[in-house]
């Protein structure tokens, strides 16, 4: 899962990035409004954490711009002020008031994503495959899949997008941060290892490659 944090307080920004990355998320940052607005417009994120009180362009203006440009990414307002209703009215999906603890922030991120993806259950259940985004665990037919962090990220994203065929570019955008070398062959290596682990557990190949298009899960619902 790839997030963008737009926050001008360097200490808060650093703390949020460190703690959310510990939780297995991939975090891009922007320390002013204009930089954040550009990143939010150009890149595809799973969620955006947006401070309202930014020095060059305030969060409400950024929010209005993104929604006007049809950017539907879930946005959580982060603010010390009480001017929350305005943000929600302009299209924010949730809010959290400073000071906050990271457990609460992480829970709000997960709740917003569940609503955005139309799921009440935090687990993604596809046939015999179960993916738990909070515990970051997965299983097939009740047998635990022993995956690395990156393998889990790939499987989670393919499960979220099921039954779609997902391109390499889309996977790269969602499970790596902005400094990843998109020309690296590391994604193919991770896909190959993930496919082998799933096949060894499931007894069949359910991670498919469609030549020229990308990857998908083959499951029976």
N, C-alpha and C positions, 0 to 999 in steps of 0.2 A: 504494500500500500504506500502510495507516494503523496505526501502532504506539502503544502506551502504555508509557511508562517510569515505574516507581514506584521512586524513589531519593531518600534524604534528604540525600545529599552534594551540595550545590549546584554545586560545581565539576565533579564527575563528571557530574551531570545536564546541565549546560550543554554540556559537551564532547560528550556522547553525542548530544544533540539537534542540535547544529550539524553534526556529522560525518554523522549518518544523514540529515539533510535535504539535505546536499550530495550524498548518494548517490541522491537522488530519492524518499526516503520522507517520509511526513507523520507528524509526531510530536506526540502529546499528552503532557503530563508531570504527575506528582503527586509532591510532596515529602514526603508522609507516607502512612502505611498506610491510614487511613480515607478520605482523599480518593481514593487510588488504587483502593481496593476499590469505592467508589461509581462511579467512572468506568468501571471494568472491568465492572461489573454493568449499567450503564445503556447504554453505548455498545457498538458492534460493532467490534472490532479484528481485524486480521489476525494480530497477535502481541502478547504482553505481555512486557516485560522487568521482572523483579521482584527487587528487593533483599530479602534475608532479614532483615537487621538494621535494622528500622525502629523509630522511637521509640515510637509510640503503639499500633500493632498489627503484630506481626511478619509476615514474608512467609509463613511456614508456615501461620499462621492464615488469612491472606488466600487462599492457595492452597486450603486445605481448604474455605473458604466458597464460593469460585467453583466448585469441582468439585461440591460438594454442591448448588449452584443450577443445575447442568447447563450452566455456561459452559464450552464446549469449546475456546475459543481457545487456540492453542499458547502455552505459557508457558516462558520461559527464565529460570532462576534466575541472578541475579548476586550473588556473595557473596565475601567474603574469608575465610570460615570453611571448615572441612572437612566441615560437616554437610550433605553433598549428598544422601546416600542417603535421608534423611527426605523431602526435597523431591521426589525422583523417585518415592518410594513413595506420596506424596499426589497425584501426577498431573502434576508438571512434565514437560515434554517434553525439556529439555536444560538444561545449566548452563554457566556460564563463570566462572572464578575471577579476582578482582582481584589484581594489575593485569593488564589485557588490552589488546591493540591493536584498533583499530576494524576492521581488515581481518578479523581472526578473528571478531569479533562479527557483522559483516555476513554472513560465510560461514555462521556457525551459524544466523542468522536464515533465510537462504535454504534451508539444508538442512532445517530444521524445517518450513518451509512446503512443501517438496517432499514430505516424508513425510506431512504432514497432508493434502495434496491428492492423494496416491497416485501421484506421478510420480517416476520415477528420473531422467529427463532434465530438466535445468533449463529447457530450451527448451519452449515450448508450441507444438506443431505440429498445425494443424488444416487439412487439405487442403493448399492451396498457401500458407496463411498461417503464418508463423513469427514467434513473439514470444520475444525473449531478455530475460528479466527482469534478468539480471546486467549485461549490456552495455547494456541499455535501448535495444535496436534491434529493428526489425521489418521484415519483407519479405513480398511477395506474389509468388509464382512467380519467386523469386530476384531480384526488383526491390526495392530498398530503399524503404521508406516514409519520407519525410522529415517526421517529426512533431515537434511541440513536446512539452515534458515532460508537459503536462497531457493532450494528445491520446494520447500513449503510455500514460499511466496509465489512461485510459478504455478503450483497446483491450485492454490487459493484463487489466483486470478482467473485461471482457466475454468474453475468451478463457478465463480461469480458470473462469468460470461457464457456459461453453458446454455445452449448447445452450439454457440457461434464458433466459427473458425477465427482464431485470434492471430494476427500477424506478429512477426518478431518485433516490429517497431512499436506496436501497442504494448507488448510485454515489457520491452525496455523502458518505455515511458512510465510504467506503473511500478516497477520493482527495483529500479536503480535511481540514484539521484542525478542532479544535473551535470556532475563532473565525470560520469561514466563514459568511457570510450565506446561509442556506438558501433565502431568497426571491429571491436574485439570479438573473438570466437567463443568467449566464455559462456554465452547463452546457450549455444549448441551443445557445449559440454554438459551444462546443468540439465538441459532437456534430456540428453542421452542417459544420464545417470538416474534421473527421475523416472524415465520410461522403464528402465531395467528394474528398479526397485518395485514399482507398481506391478509390473508383469510377474515378478517373482512371488509377490503376495497374492495377486488376483488370479494367476494362472493363465492370463491372457493379456494381450496388448490393448489397453484402453486409452492410451495417449497416442493420438494419431497425428501424422504429418501430412498435410495436403500440399503437394508441390506447388510452389509459387504463391501460396496463400497464407500458410501458417499452421497452427496447431489447434487441436480440439480434443475433447474427451468423448469417448464412445461408450455411452451408458444406456441402460434400458430403464425408463421411468414408467 
